[in-house]
Amino acid sequence: MNERQSVLIVDDEVSNIEILSAALEDDYEIFFATSGEEAVDLARTNMPDLILLDVLMPGTDGYVVCSTLKADPLVGDVPIIFTTALGDRDAEVRGLMLGAIDYITKPISPIAVRARVRNHLDMKRMRDQLAEMAVTDALTGLGNRRRLERVLDQSAVRLAMNGALLSLIIVDIDFFKRYNDAYGHTAGDRCLSMVASALKRAMQRTADVAVRYGGEEFACVLPECSHAEAMEVARQIHQRVQLLDIPHAASEAAAFVTVSVGVATAACIPGGAPEAWVRAADEQLYLAKSAGRNQVMGIEFSVQA
C-alpha cells in the first residue's frame, strides 16, 4: 500500500496543532479541528487512519468526542490517541476505558509523537490487511458478501449526511448450473473469474466496489451515482460479458454466457436500511430473468427510515 495514511489532529490551541503537524506532515496526510463538533464532522467526512485528540477543550471535551466516535459505525474502528496536559492516572484510565489506544502528555515531544503514531499506524495497517483478506473472495479476487454488507452500511450512513444517491447493481450468470453440468467445475471457475474481470473493467470510478455476492451472483456498489449512470455501468457489464464469447450450449438465452442484471438507485436518508437497495435490485433482477434473461432492468426508488 503506497497511499499515505492520514491523521486528524484535534486541539483548541493552534500552537499545539502546529507542533503536531510539523512532527507528522512529512509522512502523513494531516487534517485538523479546533473543536469537538468539528472533529466529529471531519472524522466522518475524511475517514482518517488515526486521531490525535486533546482531552481538555471548551464545549465538547475529548472524552465526549471519543465516546461519540467509538459509537459511530462509520469511524468506530479508527484508533484514537489522547493528548493532554493532565498527568494523573485517573484521566489516563478514563481515556483508555472509552476506547483510546494510547496517551501522550504535554508538553509534546515530536520524537515520541512520531514513534507512537508510526507504531499504531503500522498495527492498523496490518489489521486492515487481515480484515481485507477476510472480506475477499479467493476465486475472483473481488470482495465477498461480507464486504458488500460492510460497504453498503458505510456508504448509506456516509451519504445520508447530504442526501446523496447510492446505486446497487446485482448480476446473475444465466443458466450457470447448466454450464457447470455441461463443462465441469474447473471451466465454471474460469467462467466466474472472467465475468469478475468484466465487472471490474466496466467500473471506472475508484469509489465503486464489486463483489462476488454468492455462487454465480455478483454485486456492484456505486456511491454518489445517478440512476442513469448506474444503468450505463450495468449495460457495460452486460455487453462486456457477451464480448467474452464463452460458449454455453446449454443456455436458453444465447449460445454464449450471458448475464441478467438488476439496478436500484435511491437517495440516502438517516436511518435508511441498506437492505432496501438489495431488495430493490433483487426485484429488478427477478424481472429481468422473468422476461427471458440476458437483459438489464432498473428502478429509482425511495428509502423509508
Buried (B, 14 or more C-beta within 10 A) or exposed (E): EEEEBBBBBBBBEEEBBEBBBEBBEEBBBBBBBBBBBBBBEBBBBEBBBBBBBBBBBEEBBBBBBBEBBBEBEBBEBBBBBBBBEBEEEEBBEBBEEBBBBBBBBBEBBEEEBBEBBBEBBEEBEEEBEEBEEEBBBEEBEBBBBBBBBBBBBBBBBBBBEEEBBBBBBBBBBBBBEBBBEBBEEEBBEBBBBBBBBBBBEBBEEEEBBBBBBEEBBBBBBBBBBEBEBBBBBBBBBBEBBBEBEBEBEBBEBEEBBBBBBBBBBBBBBEEBBBEBBBEBBBBBBBBBBEEEBBBBBBBBBEBEE
